[in-house]
Amino acid sequence: MSAVASLTLAACGSGGTSGGSGDTHFITGSDGIATVKKGERKPAPDLSGKTIDGKQLDLASYKGKVVVLNVWGSWCAPCRAEAPNLVTVAKANAAKGVQFVGINTRDSTTQPAVQFEKSFGVPYPSLYDPTGKLMLRFKKGTLNPQLIPTTIIVDRDGNIAARALQGLSEEKLRKMLDPVVAEK
């Protein structure tokens, strides 16, 4: 089965694991949040392309900021549930050098994605990745493209610091983000 086909068949937010070993140094807490010690982090992949509103975005342009990557789909109930939490935390951290970026996946057109962002007042851009090609750029074991939503925190140096393979409450998102923002 091809990777794209498995992406298309995968269920939103269903169980599973980290998608292979890949030596990513993640340590998962009882809350489902996986973190990597500063000296053991691996670089985030090159993520660039068109956003759902047709603009060009390159993740590398945010180097020096903490980036919160959220993989979502308009069709995904856990994504709708966590969207207000992401919006609240994004607005609260914008002045602290934190940039949120969405990766919209498996929406066959941008229309439902644009409507999703409008209805939740999402203040940050989302890359449009209908077939999951951007997700496949992550090193094996970093991201399970079958688990939507997924949130990844990228540190100021462009390395993956934390991830959650689940929908997040505001509290869990802050628990993931705050330690990385506090790093010098």
N, C-alpha and C positions, 0 to 999 in steps of 0.2 A: 504494500500500500504506500503510495507516495505521501510525502510530508504534507502537501497541500490537501490531499484527500482526507488525511487523518485530522487536519485542522477543521475541515468542513463538517466532519462527522462528530467532532468532540462536543460534549455537553458543557453547558455554562456552569461554572463553579462546582462541578462534581469532584469527588475525592480523587486521590492519587498521590504521587510523590513528586520528587524534584526532577524527574525525567532523566535518569541516568547519573552516573557518578561524576565524571569530568573533573574531579579534584578542584572544587570551587571553594573549599574551606568554610562552607556555611555551617553554622551551629544554630539549630532550631530550638527555640524556647518552647515552653508549654503553651504559650499563647499563639503559637503558629508563626511567629516572627523569626526569621532566620537572619543572622548577622555574620559579618566577617571582620576579624581583627584588622586594624589599619594596615599593618605590614604584610598581610596575606591576601589583599584584595586584587582582583583581576580587572582589567580595563573593560568598560562598557563598549559594545560594538559601535561601529560607525552607523549612526541612524540619521538618515536624511531623506528628504522626499517632499512630496506635496502634502499639505494639510487638508483637512476636510473642507476648508473654504478656498482652496486652490492656490494658496501661497506656498513659497518654498521655505523649508525649515531644515537646519542642520544642527544636530545636538551639540556638535563640537563648538558652536558659537557660544554655548553657555559654560564653557570651561572656566573655572574660578567661582562658579556658583554651585550650590547643592541642587541637584535635579531630582525631582520626584517623577518617575515614569509610571503611568497607570495604563494598563492594557484593558480595554473595555469594548463593549458592543452595545448598541442601542436596544438590542433584543434580549439583553441579559438582565434578569431580575436583581441579582446581587449588585450589578453595576448601578442600576437605578437606586438601589438602597444606599450605596456608599457615596453616590455623587454629591449630595449636600455636605457630607463630611469633608470630602476632598476640596470642595469650593471654600468652605469655612477656613480650613487649614492653609490653603493656598493664599487666601487674602490676608490671613494673620501673619504669614511668613514672608510675604513679598518684599518687605523692607529689610529683611535679614539676609538677602542674597540667596533666596530659594526660588527656583523656577520649576513650575509644574509643566509637564508635557504629557498629553494623552497619546495613546496609540490605539486608534479605532480599528477594529478588526471584524471581519465576516459580515459587514454591512455591504450589500451588493451595489449600493449607490451611496453617495454622500448625504442625500436628503434626510434619511432618518437620523444620521449622526449629527447633522447641523441642527435638526429639530430637538434632539436630546440635549445638546449643549445649550440651546436657547432656553429650553424649559427649565433647566437647572441653573442658569446664569453662570455657566462655566467661563472663567476669565482668562483661561490659558489655551494655547494652541493644541491641536491634536493632529498627529500624522495619520494619513489615511492608508491603511494596510489591509485591504479587503481579503487577500489570500494568505496573509501571515508571513510574507517574505521577510519583513523586518524582524519579526520574532525569531526566525530561523538563523539570524545573524548572532544571536546570543550563544556563548560557549555552552557546550553540552553540560547539563546539570544546573545551569544558572536559572533558566526559565522553562517552565513546562507550558508550551503553547496551547495545551489542551485545557488549562485551568484559567478561566476568565471569571472574574477580574484577577489580575496580578498587579502588584505594586512593587517597584524597585527604586531604591534610593541610591543615587550616584553621588559620590563625594566631590569636593571641589577639584580634585585631581583627575576626575573622569573615571574613577574606579567604583565598582559595585560594592556598596557597603551593607545593604540590607534588602530583604524581600519578604513579601507576604503573598501566598498563593490562595488568597481569600478576599472577600469583601471586608472593608475596614471600618471600624467605628472611628470617630474623631480621636478618642483616647488612644487606640492602638496605632493610628497613623502618627500621632504626636510622639508616642513611645519609640517608634521607628526613626522618626525624623530628628527629634531634639538632640540626641547624642551626636549625630553627624553634623548638625548645624553648630554645635558647641566645639567641635574639633578645631584646632589651630593649625 
